[in-house]
Amino acid sequence: MNDDFSDIGMGPGVKPLSQAGGQLLPEQMDHGVGAVYDRAIRAGASPEQAQDAVDKNVYGHNAVKDRKTGKYIQQGVGAPGHETVGHFNSIRKWEGEVAYQKALKEIFKRDPDRARKLGLPEPARS
């Protein structure tokens, strides 16, 4: 194959688009959202359908949305109401004491019985 596509009937002087040079067809361009979104758009989906595909990929096929706000509700381990002792230990280790105390205050305010059941210490009074 020649570099100018003359061997496939396109004539001399025709050069292929250079992806390295930023020469892309509109359907090859990245839309800035992600690979799943781009793949759905290239397959002919509308932007709303492409966003739904991204949401299914990110939040899971059985994700639940809040009816009032339209935002997804957290459901997994570490989500409000599903915290574990390991969740709080990792906050302390990786985010620091300030974030740990903030998380303790939040769970004791929201669900003190669950916090005591997990064996969490009372948050520091400020």
Stockholm file with secondary structure:
# STOCKHOLM 1.0

chainA/1-126         MNDDFSDIGMGPGVKPLSQAGGQLLPEQMDHGVGAVYDRAIRAGASPEQAQDAVDKNVYGHNAVKDRKTGKYIQQGVGAPGHETVGHFNSIRKWEGEVAYQKALKEIFKRDPDRARKLGLPEPARS
#=GR chainA/1-126 SS CCTTSGGGTSCTTCCCCCTTTTCCCGGGSCCSSCHHHHHHHHTTCCHHHHHHHHHHHHHCTTCCBCTTTCCBCCCSTTSTTCCCHHHHHHHHHHHCHHHHHHHHHHHHHHCHHHHHHTTCCCCCCC
#=GC SS_cons         CCTTSGGGTSCTTCCCCCTTTTCCCGGGSCCSSCHHHHHHHHTTCCHHHHHHHHHHHHHCTTCCBCTTTCCBCCCSTTSTTCCCHHHHHHHHHHHCHHHHHHHHHHHHHHCHHHHHHTTCCCCCCC
//
